[in-house]
Amino acid sequence: MRERTTAAVSRAPLWGELRYSHELLRLLSDPELRSPRRRADAQPAFLIPGLMAGDSSLTVLRSWLERRGHRVSSSGMRVNVDCAERGVTRLQAHLRAFASACAEPVVLIGQSRGGALARVLAVRNPEIVSTVVMLGSPVRDSLAVAPSVLQTVRLLARLGDLGLPGVFSSSCQDGACCASFREDLTAPLPDAVRAIAVHSRSDAIVDWRACLDPHARHVEVNSSHCGMSVHPAVYRALDGLLEVPEAA
């Protein structure tokens, strides 16, 4: 097992994740966020869900981006549990086709594990990625998660070890199959790619310190982990971040 890069796992109480419904209600009750100003120059966006989640988990975010004027593509994932390298390979083909159809660079937005996948895609495809946004993504230490979540991850890895198709295995953490993925996950991002790492100190699933990508701009919100895709503060941050890219 590789050395942990964070000092300890988050100890925020798990009941904090029950805030999701309240966070969603606050978003839907905010007229400014519910009906954002449409931008004619909005860049295309590519969404990647978190661990054990599928594209449907980002439906609210997708709808908001579309109302804002973005052309949006989902990852095609029913559930995000595959080997990271296999997952990135499939996503890369999807991303390249989407960027080609749009004829311009794409904004990548990934939640939790989806943010880690998005980051690697940005490292490998800087010519077609303008911005990568990571929502509660433990890019510094993928195992810096709550004990109950870590137990589930290990159970899934055991199923992968037994040959269940489409599920990551124990070797993905330290083995050769994902060696390139692990290297790219911590590599510096290309200068042309903006990177934003959103974190919450009250995240009860992921240790917020593991989300502090040293090569990204850090944005702190007071959100549950699952609620980052519906939290008003995240949408306000995105509304500014998704304007015309800042000058270098």
C-alpha positions as CSV (number, residue, x, y, z in Angstrom):
1,M,0.0,0.0,0.0
2,R,1.5,3.4,-0.9
3,E,2.1,6.0,1.7
4,R,-0.8,8.2,2.7
5,T,-0.5,11.8,1.7
6,T,-2.9,13.2,4.3
7,A,-2.5,13.1,8.0
8,A,-5.9,11.5,8.9
9,V,-9.2,10.7,7.6
10,S,-12.0,13.3,8.0
11,R,-14.0,12.9,11.2
12,A,-16.9,15.1,10.2
13,P,-20.1,13.3,11.4
14,L,-21.8,11.2,8.7
15,W,-25.2,12.7,9.6
16,G,-23.9,15.8,7.9
17,E,-24.6,14.1,4.6
18,L,-28.3,14.4,5.3
19,R,-28.0,18.1,4.3
20,Y,-28.3,17.1,0.7
21,S,-32.1,17.7,0.5
22,H,-31.8,21.1,2.2
23,E,-28.9,22.1,-0.1
24,L,-31.0,21.1,-3.2
25,L,-34.0,23.0,-1.8
26,R,-31.9,26.1,-1.3
27,L,-30.7,25.9,-4.9
28,L,-34.2,25.4,-6.3
29,S,-35.6,28.3,-4.3
30,D,-32.9,30.8,-5.5
31,P,-34.4,32.5,-8.5
32,E,-31.0,33.8,-9.7
33,L,-29.4,30.4,-9.6
34,R,-32.5,28.6,-10.9
35,S,-32.6,30.8,-14.0
36,P,-29.1,31.8,-14.8
37,R,-28.3,34.4,-17.5
38,R,-27.8,32.6,-20.8
39,R,-24.3,33.1,-22.2
40,A,-23.8,33.0,-26.0
41,D,-20.1,32.1,-25.5
42,A,-20.6,29.3,-22.9
43,Q,-18.1,26.5,-23.5
44,P,-19.1,22.9,-23.9
45,A,-19.0,20.9,-20.6
46,F,-18.3,17.2,-19.9
47,L,-19.6,15.8,-16.6
48,I,-18.2,12.8,-14.7
49,P,-20.0,11.3,-11.7
50,G,-18.5,10.1,-8.4
51,L,-17.7,6.7,-7.1
52,M,-20.7,4.3,-7.2
53,A,-22.8,7.0,-8.9
54,G,-24.0,7.4,-12.4
55,D,-24.7,10.2,-14.8
56,S,-28.2,10.7,-13.3
57,S,-26.5,12.0,-10.1
58,L,-25.5,15.1,-12.0
59,T,-28.9,15.8,-13.6
60,V,-29.5,19.0,-11.7
61,L,-26.0,20.3,-12.6
62,R,-26.5,19.3,-16.3
63,S,-29.8,21.1,-16.5
64,W,-28.3,24.3,-14.9
65,L,-25.4,24.3,-17.4
66,E,-27.8,23.8,-20.3
67,R,-29.9,26.8,-19.2
68,R,-26.7,28.8,-18.9
69,G,-26.0,28.0,-22.6
70,H,-23.5,25.2,-22.4
71,R,-23.6,22.2,-24.7
72,V,-23.3,19.3,-22.2
73,S,-22.2,15.7,-22.5
74,S,-22.5,13.1,-19.8
75,S,-19.9,10.4,-19.3
76,G,-22.0,7.4,-20.3
77,M,-21.5,5.8,-16.9
78,R,-24.2,3.9,-15.2
79,V,-22.1,3.4,-12.1
80,N,-18.5,4.6,-11.6
81,V,-16.7,1.5,-10.2
82,D,-14.5,0.4,-13.1
83,C,-10.7,0.3,-13.0
84,A,-9.4,3.9,-13.2
85,E,-7.2,3.3,-16.3
86,R,-10.0,1.5,-18.2
87,G,-12.4,4.2,-17.2
88,V,-10.2,7.0,-18.4
89,T,-9.5,5.2,-21.7
90,R,-13.2,5.1,-22.4
91,L,-13.9,8.6,-21.3
92,Q,-11.0,9.9,-23.4
93,A,-12.6,8.5,-26.6
94,H,-16.0,10.1,-25.6
95,L,-14.3,13.4,-24.7
96,R,-12.4,13.6,-28.0
97,A,-15.5,12.9,-30.0
98,F,-17.4,15.6,-28.0
99,A,-14.7,18.2,-28.4
100,S,-14.5,17.5,-32.1
101,A,-18.2,17.9,-32.6
102,C,-18.1,21.2,-30.6
103,A,-15.0,22.4,-32.4
104,E,-13.6,24.0,-29.2
105,P,-12.0,23.1,-25.9
106,V,-14.2,21.5,-23.2
107,V,-14.8,22.2,-19.5
108,L,-14.5,19.0,-17.4
109,I,-16.5,18.8,-14.2
110,G,-16.1,15.8,-12.0
111,Q,-17.6,15.0,-8.6
112,S,-15.5,13.0,-6.1
113,R,-13.8,10.2,-8.0
114,G,-15.1,11.8,-11.2
115,G,-12.9,14.8,-10.5
116,A,-9.8,12.5,-10.3
117,L,-10.8,11.0,-13.7
118,A,-11.3,14.5,-15.1
119,R,-7.9,15.6,-13.9
120,V,-6.1,12.8,-15.6
121,L,-8.1,13.5,-18.8
122,A,-6.9,17.1,-18.6
123,V,-3.3,16.1,-18.2
124,R,-3.5,13.8,-21.2
125,N,-5.6,16.0,-23.4
126,P,-4.6,19.6,-22.8
127,E,-5.4,20.6,-26.4
128,I,-9.1,19.9,-26.0
129,V,-9.6,20.9,-22.3
130,S,-9.9,24.5,-21.1
131,T,-10.8,24.0,-17.5
132,V,-11.1,21.1,-15.0
133,V,-13.4,21.5,-11.9
134,M,-13.0,18.9,-9.2
135,L,-15.9,18.7,-6.6
136,G,-14.7,17.0,-3.4
137,S,-12.1,14.9,-5.3
138,P,-9.4,13.3,-3.1
139,V,-6.7,13.6,-5.7
140,R,-3.9,13.7,-3.1
141,D,-5.0,10.4,-1.5
142,S,-7.8,8.3,-3.0
143,L,-8.2,6.4,0.3
144,A,-8.7,9.4,2.5
145,V,-12.3,8.6,3.1
146,A,-14.6,7.8,6.0
147,P,-14.1,4.3,7.4
148,S,-17.5,3.1,6.2
149,V,-16.8,4.2,2.7
150,L,-13.3,2.6,2.8
151,Q,-14.9,-0.6,3.8
152,T,-17.2,-0.5,0.8
153,V,-14.3,0.3,-1.5
154,R,-12.4,-2.7,-0.2
155,L,-15.5,-4.9,-0.7
156,L,-15.8,-3.7,-4.3
157,A,-12.1,-4.4,-4.9
158,R,-12.6,-7.9,-3.6
159,L,-15.4,-8.4,-6.1
160,G,-13.0,-7.2,-8.8
161,D,-10.3,-9.5,-7.6
162,L,-12.8,-12.4,-8.0
163,G,-13.3,-11.4,-11.6
164,L,-16.5,-9.4,-11.6
165,P,-16.4,-7.4,-14.8
166,G,-16.4,-3.7,-14.8
167,V,-15.2,-3.3,-11.2
168,F,-11.8,-2.1,-10.0
169,S,-9.6,-4.6,-8.2
170,S,-7.1,-4.3,-5.4
171,S,-4.2,-4.1,-7.9
172,C,-5.6,-0.7,-9.1
173,Q,-4.3,0.9,-5.9
174,D,-0.7,-0.1,-6.3
175,G,-0.4,-2.4,-9.3
176,A,0.8,-1.9,-12.9
177,C,-2.7,-1.6,-14.4
178,C,-3.2,1.9,-13.1
179,A,0.5,3.1,-12.7
180,S,0.1,5.7,-15.5
181,F,-3.2,6.9,-14.0
182,R,-1.6,7.4,-10.6
183,E,1.4,9.3,-12.1
184,D,-0.9,11.6,-14.1
185,L,-3.2,12.2,-11.1
186,T,-0.4,14.0,-9.3
187,A,1.4,15.5,-12.4
188,P,1.4,19.3,-12.9
189,L,-1.4,20.4,-15.1
190,P,-0.6,22.1,-18.4
191,D,-0.4,25.9,-18.3
192,A,-3.3,26.3,-20.7
193,V,-5.7,24.3,-18.4
194,R,-7.4,26.1,-15.5
195,A,-7.9,23.8,-12.5
196,I,-10.4,24.4,-9.6
197,A,-10.5,22.2,-6.6
198,V,-13.7,22.6,-4.5
199,H,-13.6,21.3,-1.0
200,S,-15.6,21.4,2.3
201,R,-14.3,21.0,5.8
202,S,-17.6,19.5,6.8
203,D,-17.4,16.8,4.1
204,A,-18.2,13.6,5.9
205,I,-17.1,11.3,3.1
206,V,-13.7,12.6,2.0
207,D,-11.0,14.2,4.0
208,W,-11.0,17.8,2.7
209,R,-7.2,18.0,2.9
210,A,-7.0,15.3,0.2
211,C,-8.9,17.6,-2.2
212,L,-6.2,20.4,-2.0
213,D,-4.6,19.8,-5.4
214,P,-1.3,21.8,-5.3
215,H,-1.7,22.6,-9.0
216,A,-5.3,24.0,-8.7
217,R,-7.1,27.0,-7.4
218,H,-8.9,26.1,-4.1
219,V,-12.5,27.0,-3.5
220,E,-14.0,26.3,-0.1
221,V,-17.7,25.8,0.5
222,N,-19.7,24.5,3.5
223,S,-21.3,21.6,1.9
224,S,-22.0,17.9,2.3
225,H,-19.9,15.7,0.0
226,C,-22.9,14.4,-2.1
227,G,-24.4,17.9,-2.0
228,M,-21.6,19.6,-3.9
229,S,-23.4,19.0,-7.2
230,V,-26.5,20.9,-5.9
231,H,-25.0,23.4,-3.4
232,P,-25.8,27.1,-4.1
233,A,-22.3,28.2,-3.2
234,V,-20.8,25.8,-5.7
235,Y,-23.1,27.1,-8.4
236,R,-22.2,30.7,-7.6
237,A,-18.5,29.8,-7.8
238,L,-19.1,28.0,-11.1
239,D,-21.0,31.0,-12.5
240,G,-17.9,33.1,-12.2
241,L,-15.4,30.4,-13.1
242,L,-17.2,29.5,-16.3
243,E,-17.0,33.0,-17.8
244,V,-14.5,33.7,-20.5
245,P,-11.2,32.1,-19.3
246,E,-8.9,34.4,-17.5
247,A,-5.9,35.8,-19.3
248,A,-2.7,34.0,-18.6
